[in-house]
Each structure stands twice: as structure tokens, then as C-alpha cells.
Amino acid sequence: MQKNEGCWDRAIRIIIGIVALYLGWNYSAWWYILTVIGLFTGLVGWCKLYDLLGISTLKKSSKKKKY
């Protein structure tokens, strides 16, 4: 499981998770699904859908590897 989410992508997912937590608490329980997905993928830095589609928002490192 290699990270495939960049910094901004992770931050947006965490914010969406927090907003969904608030909405689930006040309105309907189905918002908790977005909470789990948003917070989990944001904190871990890996999204299964991105993995399946071959997408990565992680910025490529410009540093060369030292051997």
C-alpha cells in the first residue's frame, strides 16, 4: 500500500470527513459513511479508487536517490 495522495488532497479529505461527522451527528446517519472514507483515506494517504485508476496526486520527488 503505497501513498498516492498529495498534501492538499489529504487535507481536503480530512476537512470533508470532519464536515460529514458534523452532518451525521446533527442530521442523518448516512453521513458517517463519508466520515469514515474521508478521514481514513486522508490520514493514511492512500485511496483504493486512485490505486485502481492509476491516479496519484503525490508530488514527485526531484531529489536523486543516493546509492
PyMOL Python script that loads the backbone (N, CA, C, O; Angstrom):
from pymol import cmd

cmd.read_pdbstr("""\
ATOM      1  N   MET A   1       0.850  -1.170   0.000  1.00  0.00           N
ATOM      2  CA  MET A   1       0.000   0.000   0.000  1.00  0.00           C
ATOM      3  C   MET A   1       0.897   1.235   0.000  1.00  0.00           C
ATOM      4  O   MET A   1       1.385   1.658   1.048  1.00  0.00           O
ATOM      5  N   GLN A   2       1.106   1.796  -1.159  1.00  0.00           N
ATOM      6  CA  GLN A   2       1.962   2.959  -1.316  1.00  0.00           C
ATOM      7  C   GLN A   2       1.100   4.222  -1.352  1.00  0.00           C
ATOM      8  O   GLN A   2       0.017   4.220  -1.938  1.00  0.00           O
ATOM      9  N   LYS A   3       1.575   5.290  -0.730  1.00  0.00           N
ATOM     10  CA  LYS A   3       0.808   6.532  -0.692  1.00  0.00           C
ATOM     11  C   LYS A   3       0.593   7.053  -2.108  1.00  0.00           C
ATOM     12  O   LYS A   3       1.492   6.995  -2.947  1.00  0.00           O
ATOM     13  N   ASN A   4      -0.611   7.563  -2.363  1.00  0.00           N
ATOM     14  CA  ASN A   4      -0.919   8.127  -3.671  1.00  0.00           C
ATOM     15  C   ASN A   4      -1.723   9.428  -3.564  1.00  0.00           C
ATOM     16  O   ASN A   4      -2.345   9.858  -4.536  1.00  0.00           O
ATOM     17  N   GLU A   5      -1.708  10.046  -2.394  1.00  0.00           N
ATOM     18  CA  GLU A   5      -2.398  11.313  -2.178  1.00  0.00           C
ATOM     19  C   GLU A   5      -1.401  12.380  -1.756  1.00  0.00           C
ATOM     20  O   GLU A   5      -0.537  12.154  -0.909  1.00  0.00           O
ATOM     21  N   GLY A   6      -1.541  13.541  -2.365  1.00  0.00           N
ATOM     22  CA  GLY A   6      -0.689  14.658  -2.013  1.00  0.00           C
ATOM     23  C   GLY A   6      -1.190  15.381  -0.772  1.00  0.00           C
ATOM     24  O   GLY A   6      -2.222  15.023  -0.204  1.00  0.00           O
ATOM     25  N   CYS A   7      -0.459  16.388  -0.364  1.00  0.00           N
ATOM     26  CA  CYS A   7      -0.757  17.128   0.863  1.00  0.00           C
ATOM     27  C   CYS A   7      -2.133  17.796   0.808  1.00  0.00           C
ATOM     28  O   CYS A   7      -2.922  17.675   1.744  1.00  0.00           O
ATOM     29  N   TRP A   8      -2.415  18.498  -0.288  1.00  0.00           N
ATOM     30  CA  TRP A   8      -3.696  19.202  -0.391  1.00  0.00           C
ATOM     31  C   TRP A   8      -4.858  18.224  -0.501  1.00  0.00           C
ATOM     32  O   TRP A   8      -5.925  18.454   0.068  1.00  0.00           O
ATOM     33  N   ASP A   9      -4.657  17.154  -1.218  1.00  0.00           N
ATOM     34  CA  ASP A   9      -5.693  16.140  -1.357  1.00  0.00           C
ATOM     35  C   ASP A   9      -6.046  15.542   0.008  1.00  0.00           C
ATOM     36  O   ASP A   9      -7.221  15.358   0.326  1.00  0.00           O
ATOM     37  N   ARG A  10      -5.036  15.244   0.796  1.00  0.00           N
ATOM     38  CA  ARG A  10      -5.259  14.687   2.135  1.00  0.00           C
ATOM     39  C   ARG A  10      -5.969  15.691   3.033  1.00  0.00           C
ATOM     40  O   ARG A  10      -6.872  15.318   3.782  1.00  0.00           O
ATOM     41  N   ALA A  11      -5.572  16.960   2.968  1.00  0.00           N
ATOM     42  CA  ALA A  11      -6.198  17.995   3.800  1.00  0.00           C
ATOM     43  C   ALA A  11      -7.675  18.159   3.453  1.00  0.00           C
ATOM     44  O   ALA A  11      -8.513  18.288   4.345  1.00  0.00           O
ATOM     45  N   ILE A  12      -7.992  18.154   2.173  1.00  0.00           N
ATOM     46  CA  ILE A  12      -9.383  18.295   1.738  1.00  0.00           C
ATOM     47  C   ILE A  12     -10.212  17.100   2.212  1.00  0.00           C
ATOM     48  O   ILE A  12     -11.349  17.267   2.652  1.00  0.00           O
ATOM     49  N   ARG A  13      -9.650  15.910   2.124  1.00  0.00           N
ATOM     50  CA  ARG A  13     -10.363  14.716   2.579  1.00  0.00           C
ATOM     51  C   ARG A  13     -10.633  14.754   4.083  1.00  0.00           C
ATOM     52  O   ARG A  13     -11.708  14.356   4.532  1.00  0.00           O
ATOM     53  N   ILE A  14      -9.678  15.223   4.848  1.00  0.00           N
ATOM     54  CA  ILE A  14      -9.869  15.323   6.297  1.00  0.00           C
ATOM     55  C   ILE A  14     -10.932  16.358   6.628  1.00  0.00           C
ATOM     56  O   ILE A  14     -11.763  16.133   7.507  1.00  0.00           O
ATOM     57  N   ILE A  15     -10.915  17.490   5.935  1.00  0.00           N
ATOM     58  CA  ILE A  15     -11.933  18.524   6.148  1.00  0.00           C
ATOM     59  C   ILE A  15     -13.319  17.999   5.786  1.00  0.00           C
ATOM     60  O   ILE A  15     -14.280  18.234   6.519  1.00  0.00           O
ATOM     61  N   ILE A  16     -13.431  17.293   4.669  1.00  0.00           N
ATOM     62  CA  ILE A  16     -14.710  16.701   4.281  1.00  0.00           C
ATOM     63  C   ILE A  16     -15.165  15.689   5.330  1.00  0.00           C
ATOM     64  O   ILE A  16     -16.353  15.611   5.644  1.00  0.00           O
ATOM     65  N   GLY A  17     -14.236  14.923   5.864  1.00  0.00           N
ATOM     66  CA  GLY A  17     -14.576  13.966   6.914  1.00  0.00           C
ATOM     67  C   GLY A  17     -15.109  14.636   8.164  1.00  0.00           C
ATOM     68  O   GLY A  17     -16.058  14.148   8.777  1.00  0.00           O
ATOM     69  N   ILE A  18     -14.507  15.747   8.543  1.00  0.00           N
ATOM     70  CA  ILE A  18     -14.963  16.477   9.735  1.00  0.00           C
ATOM     71  C   ILE A  18     -16.345  17.095   9.503  1.00  0.00           C
ATOM     72  O   ILE A  18     -17.201  17.052  10.386  1.00  0.00           O
ATOM     73  N   VAL A  19     -16.559  17.663   8.323  1.00  0.00           N
ATOM     74  CA  VAL A  19     -17.872  18.237   7.991  1.00  0.00           C
ATOM     75  C   VAL A  19     -18.932  17.136   7.959  1.00  0.00           C
ATOM     76  O   VAL A  19     -20.042  17.332   8.453  1.00  0.00           O
ATOM     77  N   ALA A  20     -18.601  15.988   7.385  1.00  0.00           N
ATOM     78  CA  ALA A  20     -19.549  14.873   7.330  1.00  0.00           C
ATOM     79  C   ALA A  20     -19.853  14.349   8.725  1.00  0.00           C
ATOM     80  O   ALA A  20     -20.977  13.925   8.993  1.00  0.00           O
ATOM     81  N   LEU A  21     -18.869  14.372   9.614  1.00  0.00           N
ATOM     82  CA  LEU A  21     -19.095  13.963  11.000  1.00  0.00           C
ATOM     83  C   LEU A  21     -20.122  14.889  11.662  1.00  0.00           C
ATOM     84  O   LEU A  21     -21.024  14.425  12.360  1.00  0.00           O
ATOM     85  N   TYR A  22     -19.981  16.182  11.440  1.00  0.00           N
ATOM     86  CA  TYR A  22     -20.929  17.154  11.978  1.00  0.00           C
ATOM     87  C   TYR A  22     -22.330  16.907  11.403  1.00  0.00           C
ATOM     88  O   TYR A  22     -23.316  16.901  12.140  1.00  0.00           O
ATOM     89  N   LEU A  23     -22.410  16.705  10.087  1.00  0.00           N
ATOM     90  CA  LEU A  23     -23.712  16.483   9.454  1.00  0.00           C
ATOM     91  C   LEU A  23     -24.347  15.185   9.929  1.00  0.00           C
ATOM     92  O   LEU A  23     -25.559  15.127  10.137  1.00  0.00           O
ATOM     93  N   GLY A  24     -23.545  14.150  10.102  1.00  0.00           N
ATOM     94  CA  GLY A  24     -24.072  12.881  10.604  1.00  0.00           C
ATOM     95  C   GLY A  24     -24.566  12.996  12.028  1.00  0.00           C
ATOM     96  O   GLY A  24     -25.568  12.383  12.399  1.00  0.00           O
ATOM     97  N   TRP A  25     -23.869  13.775  12.821  1.00  0.00           N
ATOM     98  CA  TRP A  25     -24.251  13.966  14.218  1.00  0.00           C
ATOM     99  C   TRP A  25     -25.593  14.695  14.313  1.00  0.00           C
ATOM    100  O   TRP A  25     -26.421  14.378  15.167  1.00  0.00           O
ATOM    101  N   ASN A  26     -25.801  15.681  13.422  1.00  0.00           N
ATOM    102  CA  ASN A  26     -26.993  16.521  13.518  1.00  0.00           C
ATOM    103  C   ASN A  26     -28.164  16.094  12.634  1.00  0.00           C
ATOM    104  O   ASN A  26     -29.311  16.402  12.958  1.00  0.00           O
ATOM    105  N   TYR A  27     -27.912  15.407  11.549  1.00  0.00           N
ATOM    106  CA  TYR A  27     -28.999  15.153  10.600  1.00  0.00           C
ATOM    107  C   TYR A  27     -29.288  13.681  10.358  1.00  0.00           C
ATOM    108  O   TYR A  27     -30.349  13.183  10.735  1.00  0.00           O
ATOM    109  N   SER A  28     -28.362  12.994   9.740  1.00  0.00           N
ATOM    110  CA  SER A  28     -28.647  11.629   9.312  1.00  0.00           C
ATOM    111  C   SER A  28     -27.408  10.755   9.442  1.00  0.00           C
ATOM    112  O   SER A  28     -26.280  11.223   9.286  1.00  0.00           O
ATOM    113  N   ALA A  29     -27.632   9.505   9.727  1.00  0.00           N
ATOM    114  CA  ALA A  29     -26.518   8.593   9.974  1.00  0.00           C
ATOM    115  C   ALA A  29     -25.728   8.247   8.710  1.00  0.00           C
ATOM    116  O   ALA A  29     -24.570   7.843   8.817  1.00  0.00           O
ATOM    117  N   TRP A  30     -26.311   8.391   7.521  1.00  0.00           N
ATOM    118  CA  TRP A  30     -25.576   8.003   6.313  1.00  0.00           C
ATOM    119  C   TRP A  30     -24.387   8.920   6.043  1.00  0.00           C
ATOM    120  O   TRP A  30     -23.508   8.563   5.259  1.00  0.00           O
ATOM    121  N   TRP A  31     -24.340  10.083   6.666  1.00  0.00           N
ATOM    122  CA  TRP A  31     -23.179  10.955   6.519  1.00  0.00           C
ATOM    123  C   TRP A  31     -21.932  10.343   7.150  1.00  0.00           C
ATOM    124  O   TRP A  31     -20.811  10.721   6.809  1.00  0.00           O
ATOM    125  N   TYR A  32     -22.124   9.405   8.062  1.00  0.00           N
ATOM    126  CA  TYR A  32     -20.984   8.750   8.707  1.00  0.00           C
ATOM    127  C   TYR A  32     -20.158   7.936   7.706  1.00  0.00           C
ATOM    128  O   TYR A  32     -18.967   7.714   7.926  1.00  0.00           O
ATOM    129  N   ILE A  33     -20.771   7.497   6.628  1.00  0.00           N
ATOM    130  CA  ILE A  33     -20.026   6.779   5.584  1.00  0.00           C
ATOM    131  C   ILE A  33     -18.962   7.699   4.995  1.00  0.00           C
ATOM    132  O   ILE A  33     -17.815   7.291   4.816  1.00  0.00           O
ATOM    133  N   LEU A  34     -19.342   8.941   4.695  1.00  0.00           N
ATOM    134  CA  LEU A  34     -18.362   9.910   4.187  1.00  0.00           C
ATOM    135  C   LEU A  34     -17.304  10.229   5.234  1.00  0.00           C
ATOM    136  O   LEU A  34     -16.145  10.480   4.902  1.00  0.00           O
ATOM    137  N   THR A  35     -17.704  10.219   6.480  1.00  0.00           N
ATOM    138  CA  THR A  35     -16.748  10.480   7.556  1.00  0.00           C
ATOM    139  C   THR A  35     -15.657   9.422   7.577  1.00  0.00           C
ATOM    140  O   THR A  35     -14.471   9.746   7.627  1.00  0.00           O
ATOM    141  N   VAL A  36     -16.051   8.182   7.539  1.00  0.00           N
ATOM    142  CA  VAL A  36     -15.089   7.085   7.578  1.00  0.00           C
ATOM    143  C   VAL A  36     -14.177   7.124   6.360  1.00  0.00           C
ATOM    144  O   VAL A  36     -12.959   7.010   6.493  1.00  0.00           O
ATOM    145  N   ILE A  37     -14.750   7.283   5.188  1.00  0.00           N
ATOM    146  CA  ILE A  37     -13.955   7.309   3.957  1.00  0.00           C
ATOM    147  C   ILE A  37     -13.012   8.506   3.950  1.00  0.00           C
ATOM    148  O   ILE A  37     -11.821   8.358   3.676  1.00  0.00           O
ATOM    149  N   GLY A  38     -13.530   9.676   4.246  1.00  0.00           N
ATOM    150  CA  GLY A  38     -12.709  10.894   4.207  1.00  0.00           C
ATOM    151  C   GLY A  38     -11.583  10.892   5.220  1.00  0.00           C
ATOM    152  O   GLY A  38     -10.439  11.196   4.885  1.00  0.00           O
ATOM    153  N   LEU A  39     -11.900  10.554   6.447  1.00  0.00           N
ATOM    154  CA  LEU A  39     -10.868  10.566   7.487  1.00  0.00           C
ATOM    155  C   LEU A  39      -9.846   9.446   7.298  1.00  0.00           C
ATOM    156  O   LEU A  39      -8.648   9.668   7.471  1.00  0.00           O
ATOM    157  N   PHE A  40     -10.302   8.260   6.950  1.00  0.00           N
ATOM    158  CA  PHE A  40      -9.370   7.145   6.770  1.00  0.00           C
ATOM    159  C   PHE A  40      -8.397   7.412   5.631  1.00  0.00           C
ATOM    160  O   PHE A  40      -7.185   7.290   5.810  1.00  0.00           O
ATOM    161  N   THR A  41      -8.915   7.775   4.462  1.00  0.00           N
ATOM    162  CA  THR A  41      -8.022   7.998   3.323  1.00  0.00           C
ATOM    163  C   THR A  41      -7.147   9.222   3.528  1.00  0.00           C
ATOM    164  O   THR A  41      -6.004   9.248   3.070  1.00  0.00           O
ATOM    165  N   GLY A  42      -7.663  10.230   4.206  1.00  0.00           N
ATOM    166  CA  GLY A  42      -6.863  11.422   4.471  1.00  0.00           C
ATOM    167  C   GLY A  42      -5.735  11.179   5.450  1.00  0.00           C
ATOM    168  O   GLY A  42      -4.633  11.697   5.270  1.00  0.00           O
ATOM    169  N   LEU A  43      -5.994  10.400   6.477  1.00  0.00           N
ATOM    170  CA  LEU A  43      -4.970  10.127   7.483  1.00  0.00           C
ATOM    171  C   LEU A  43      -3.932   9.113   6.995  1.00  0.00           C
ATOM    172  O   LEU A  43      -2.750   9.229   7.320  1.00  0.00           O
ATOM    173  N   VAL A  44      -4.369   8.127   6.221  1.00  0.00           N
ATOM    174  CA  VAL A  44      -3.461   7.098   5.736  1.00  0.00           C
ATOM    175  C   VAL A  44      -2.674   7.577   4.517  1.00  0.00           C
ATOM    176  O   VAL A  44      -1.510   7.215   4.349  1.00  0.00           O
ATOM    177  N   GLY A  45      -3.304   8.388   3.668  1.00  0.00           N
ATOM    178  CA  GLY A  45      -2.633   8.893   2.468  1.00  0.00           C
ATOM    179  C   GLY A  45      -2.745   7.964   1.273  1.00  0.00           C
ATOM    180  O   GLY A  45      -2.000   8.109   0.304  1.00  0.00           O
ATOM    181  N   TRP A  46      -3.669   7.010   1.329  1.00  0.00           N
ATOM    182  CA  TRP A  46      -3.848   6.040   0.263  1.00  0.00           C
ATOM    183  C   TRP A  46      -5.326   5.890  -0.054  1.00  0.00           C
ATOM    184  O   TRP A  46      -6.149   5.743   0.850  1.00  0.00           O
ATOM    185  N   CYS A  47      -5.661   5.926  -1.334  1.00  0.00           N
ATOM    186  CA  CYS A  47      -7.040   5.781  -1.782  1.00  0.00           C
ATOM    187  C   CYS A  47      -7.116   4.606  -2.748  1.00  0.00           C
ATOM    188  O   CYS A  47      -6.382   4.564  -3.735  1.00  0.00           O
ATOM    189  N   LYS A  48      -7.989   3.661  -2.472  1.00  0.00           N
ATOM    190  CA  LYS A  48      -8.133   2.472  -3.306  1.00  0.00           C
ATOM    191  C   LYS A  48      -8.603   2.836  -4.711  1.00  0.00           C
ATOM    192  O   LYS A  48      -8.131   2.251  -5.686  1.00  0.00           O
ATOM    193  N   LEU A  49      -9.518   3.787  -4.832  1.00  0.00           N
ATOM    194  CA  LEU A  49     -10.009   4.195  -6.148  1.00  0.00           C
ATOM    195  C   LEU A  49      -8.886   4.801  -6.974  1.00  0.00           C
ATOM    196  O   LEU A  49      -8.767   4.504  -8.163  1.00  0.00           O
ATOM    197  N   TYR A  50      -8.059   5.646  -6.364  1.00  0.00           N
ATOM    198  CA  TYR A  50      -6.893   6.190  -7.065  1.00  0.00           C
ATOM    199  C   TYR A  50      -5.976   5.064  -7.516  1.00  0.00           C
ATOM    200  O   TYR A  50      -5.435   5.103  -8.622  1.00  0.00           O
ATOM    201  N   ASP A  51      -5.801   4.065  -6.665  1.00  0.00           N
ATOM    202  CA  ASP A  51      -4.941   2.928  -6.978  1.00  0.00           C
ATOM    203  C   ASP A  51      -5.481   2.157  -8.180  1.00  0.00           C
ATOM    204  O   ASP A  51      -4.716   1.785  -9.069  1.00  0.00           O
ATOM    205  N   LEU A  52      -6.788   1.915  -8.214  1.00  0.00           N
ATOM    206  CA  LEU A  52      -7.404   1.192  -9.321  1.00  0.00           C
ATOM    207  C   LEU A  52      -7.315   1.959 -10.639  1.00  0.00           C
ATOM    208  O   LEU A  52      -7.130   1.363 -11.700  1.00  0.00           O
ATOM    209  N   LEU A  53      -7.446   3.284 -10.564  1.00  0.00           N
ATOM    210  CA  LEU A  53      -7.413   4.110 -11.773  1.00  0.00           C
ATOM    211  C   LEU A  53      -6.005   4.562 -12.164  1.00  0.00           C
ATOM    212  O   LEU A  53      -5.817   5.156 -13.225  1.00  0.00           O
ATOM    213  N   GLY A  54      -5.030   4.286 -11.320  1.00  0.00           N
ATOM    214  CA  GLY A  54      -3.655   4.676 -11.616  1.00  0.00           C
ATOM    215  C   GLY A  54      -3.396   6.162 -11.424  1.00  0.00           C
ATOM    216  O   GLY A  54      -2.507   6.725 -12.063  1.00  0.00           O
ATOM    217  N   ILE A  55      -4.162   6.797 -10.553  1.00  0.00           N
ATOM    218  CA  ILE A  55      -4.036   8.229 -10.299  1.00  0.00           C
ATOM    219  C   ILE A  55      -3.175   8.438  -9.059  1.00  0.00           C
ATOM    220  O   ILE A  55      -3.232   7.658  -8.108  1.00  0.00           O
ATOM    221  N   SER A  56      -2.378   9.502  -9.084  1.00  0.00           N
ATOM    222  CA  SER A  56      -1.607   9.880  -7.909  1.00  0.00           C
ATOM    223  C   SER A  56      -1.498  11.395  -7.865  1.00  0.00           C
ATOM    224  O   SER A  56      -1.080  12.020  -8.840  1.00  0.00           O
ATOM    225  N   THR A  57      -1.870  11.984  -6.742  1.00  0.00           N
ATOM    226  CA  THR A  57      -1.727  13.429  -6.570  1.00  0.00           C
ATOM    227  C   THR A  57      -0.487  13.751  -5.752  1.00  0.00           C
ATOM    228  O   THR A  57      -0.239  14.905  -5.400  1.00  0.00           O
ATOM    229  N   LEU A  58       0.287  12.715  -5.456  1.00  0.00           N
ATOM    230  CA  LEU A  58       1.521  12.874  -4.705  1.00  0.00           C
ATOM    231  C   LEU A  58       2.572  13.493  -5.613  1.00  0.00           C
ATOM    232  O   LEU A  58       2.804  13.027  -6.728  1.00  0.00           O
ATOM    233  N   LYS A  59       3.199  14.542  -5.121  1.00  0.00           N
ATOM    234  CA  LYS A  59       4.201  15.240  -5.901  1.00  0.00           C
ATOM    235  C   LYS A  59       5.453  14.376  -6.023  1.00  0.00           C
ATOM    236  O   LYS A  59       5.917  13.795  -5.042  1.00  0.00           O
ATOM    237  N   LYS A  60       5.986  14.299  -7.222  1.00  0.00           N
ATOM    238  CA  LYS A  60       7.192  13.516  -7.461  1.00  0.00           C
ATOM    239  C   LYS A  60       8.389  14.211  -6.826  1.00  0.00           C
ATOM    240  O   LYS A  60       8.518  15.432  -6.904  1.00  0.00           O
ATOM    241  N   SER A  61       9.250  13.441  -6.208  1.00  0.00           N
ATOM    242  CA  SER A  61      10.450  13.994  -5.594  1.00  0.00           C
ATOM    243  C   SER A  61      11.488  14.286  -6.667  1.00  0.00           C
ATOM    244  O   SER A  61      11.741  13.453  -7.538  1.00  0.00           O
ATOM    245  N   SER A  62      12.086  15.465  -6.602  1.00  0.00           N
ATOM    246  CA  SER A  62      13.079  15.846  -7.596  1.00  0.00           C
ATOM    247  C   SER A  62      14.497  15.467  -7.175  1.00  0.00           C
ATOM    248  O   SER A  62      15.452  15.629  -7.935  1.00  0.00           O
ATOM    249  N   LYS A  63      14.613  14.958  -5.950  1.00  0.00           N
ATOM    250  CA  LYS A  63      15.928  14.557  -5.469  1.00  0.00           C
ATOM    251  C   LYS A  63      16.321  13.198  -6.066  1.00  0.00           C
ATOM    252  O   LYS A  63      15.491  12.307  -6.248  1.00  0.00           O
ATOM    253  N   LYS A  64      17.600  13.083  -6.356  1.00  0.00           N
ATOM    254  CA  LYS A  64      18.095  11.812  -6.873  1.00  0.00           C
ATOM    255  C   LYS A  64      18.392  10.882  -5.702  1.00  0.00           C
ATOM    256  O   LYS A  64      18.793  11.322  -4.624  1.00  0.00           O
ATOM    257  N   LYS A  65      18.190   9.605  -5.933  1.00  0.00           N
ATOM    258  CA  LYS A  65      18.472   8.624  -4.905  1.00  0.00           C
ATOM    259  C   LYS A  65      19.968   8.420  -4.773  1.00  0.00           C
ATOM    260  O   LYS A  65      20.690   8.378  -5.770  1.00  0.00           O
ATOM    261  N   LYS A  66      20.424   8.295  -3.556  1.00  0.00           N
ATOM    262  CA  LYS A  66      21.815   8.009  -3.296  1.00  0.00           C
ATOM    263  C   LYS A  66      21.971   6.522  -3.069  1.00  0.00           C
ATOM    264  O   LYS A  66      21.203   5.915  -2.322  1.00  0.00           O
ATOM    265  N   TYR A  67      22.955   5.943  -3.706  1.00  0.00           N
ATOM    266  CA  TYR A  67      23.186   4.505  -3.570  1.00  0.00           C
ATOM    267  C   TYR A  67      24.332   4.218  -2.670  1.00  0.00           C
ATOM    268  O   TYR A  67      24.664   3.054  -2.445  1.00  0.00           O
TER     269      TYR A  67
END
""", "prot")
cmd.dss("prot")
cmd.show_as("cartoon", "prot")
cmd.util.cbc("prot")
cmd.orient("prot")
